[in-house]
Structures are given as structure tokens and as C-alpha cells.
Amino acid sequence: MQKIPSVDLRDFLSDDPARKQKFVNEIGKAYEEIGFVALKGHFLDDELVQGLYGEVRNFFQLPLETKAKYEIPGIGGQRGYVSFGKEHAKGRSAGDLKEFWHFGQYVEKDSKYASEYPDNVEVTELPNFNTTGKEAYQMLEKTGIYVLRALAIYIGLDEFYFDKYIKDGNSILRPIHYPPITDEPKDGAVRAAAHGDINLITLLMGAQGKGLQVQNHNGDWIDAMAEPDELMINVGDMLSRHTNNKLKSTIHQVVNPARENWGNSRYSIPFFMHPVSDMKLDVLADCINANNPKKYEDITAGEFLHERLVELGLIKK
């Protein structure tokens, strides 16, 4: 496959069973073959998208000493600001050429998961930053729920199988700033080195223009560029593991631009959809057969996330 398929969530949301099944078949096939789709018909409107990008740009343009006060020690970067070069891909030592922010889940105080999650960090300099982030978080989460419902049908589960794991799940909205490149990057550093995502699915805003690349099953790198009204959505390692690699978590990267464009910033905003920590990621029985034996040991989502955060250099063992 040399191109990312495009699908329309409005097919799945329609009252026409044939349109709904068409969406299920299209997204399932895409996730078996390449692990990425471009999605139209999501719940983010243009005003919200533009508002969020404006707030994100305003935050990253703040002085470094201002941003630094929002970098919270001891929480593995799970909320607030993470400074430039802190995160690296699994198996690499060179830090990625990016800085980012984390909005986390919004839970009621009586939720059993409330004690697991750090509080979201309030940016006092920008009065609309947190409210805009929360609204975008919730619209992306809503979109992701329907994508997972379609995938549940595709792999033979009850349509609402994932709902109970997504409610109060440990999802993260990550606005990323890739600053202008001022010097030759050291140790082959790129804006985001080749990696697979940790989570169930990732919903990405800001995949317009070249930069994001996806590795197909032949090992070729292909450009992943969405239309302005599309989100790029990919399978993460948790879902790939749960389905015994029936649905593929695809390696992807954000490469550095051509030298003449080094002076330009790039912004992207992925939403990493995580389940609750006690979800069992054990391989689904229906995804095991003689040609595809069980590939993974049993593990919970919380245990798997901890392993990966250590590998990414965000927390210590």
C-alpha cells in the first residue's frame, strides 16, 4: 500500500446498515494492511480546531522560564509541559527535536481512577488555554469511541466492547511544537524518530503537509498527509497486542524538513487513546489460530504503559 486510505465516520453514524458495514470493512481492512486511515466526519469543528492551534502557538511562544514552571517533576511527563529533547524513541538515545504539553483525563472525584491521575496543569498566562484543550480532548475522545466500536465489530466482538475501558481511560492530548532547526542535528536526531504508539489508537490533528511518514509492510516510507478536514488515526501497540497483530501498529516518524525550511516551526496535536489501567491486554481468543499463534504474554494496560515510559526515558525504573 502506497497511500493512506480515507474513510468517513458519517457512514458509521448513519441509519443505513449497509453504510455502517461499509465503514467497518474499510477501516478494518486499512488497519490490517497499513495501520493508518485519514478520517472525515469527526466531531471537531473548524472553530475549535483553529482556537486550539491559536492557544497552543501562544503557549509555546512564552519565554522558556515561563514554560519551565509548568514542567512537573515526578510524574513522568504525564501532565503539563515537557521540555525540548526530553523524550526519545524506544531503543534510541538521541532526544527528539520537540517540546510538548499534556492534557489528561477529566474524571469525577468519586471515580475509582481519580487517585491514579495527576491533576491537569492550569496555565495562568492564557485564560482560554485549558478550556479549549478540554473541549478538544472530549471531542477527540468521542470520535475515538466510535472508531473503536467499528473495530470491535470488525474483529467479531460486541460493538460496545471497548466502551467500559475507555470511560475514565488514561488518554492524553499532546500538543507538540517542533521548533525551527538552527544547527545540524546531532546523532541523527529527527523531529520524532521511528516508533510505534503505546496506546489503543491515536487521533492526530495537524498531519497536513509533509513530515509524517508511515512504514508500509514492504518497509517503504510513505508520506501521510491528511486533508484539512481529516484526522489521521492509527493503531497503537496496545490494540495490536490485544488482537495478536490482526490490527497493525505501524512504525511512523516525523522527519526533518528540507534545509531551506529549517526556519519553520511545525505543530501537531495527537490524542493518544488509552484504556483504564486495569484493562487486560491478553490476546483475544478469536485472534489466535494455527496460522497465527499467540504472540504476547498476558499484561494489563497499566503495566504495559509503565514499561514503555521507562523505555522512552520519561520515568526511571
PyMOL commands that set and color helices and strands:
alter all, ss='L'
color gray80, all
select helices_A, chain A and resi 9-13+17-33+46-60+64-68+114-116+129-154+163-166+186-188+237-242+259-261+285-287+301-311
alter helices_A, ss='H'
color red, helices_A
select strands_A, chain A and resi 6-8+36-40+80-82+99-102+172-173+176-178+192-195+201-205+212-215+221-223+231-235+252-254+266-273
alter strands_A, ss='S'
color yellow, strands_A
deselect
rebuild
show_as cartoon
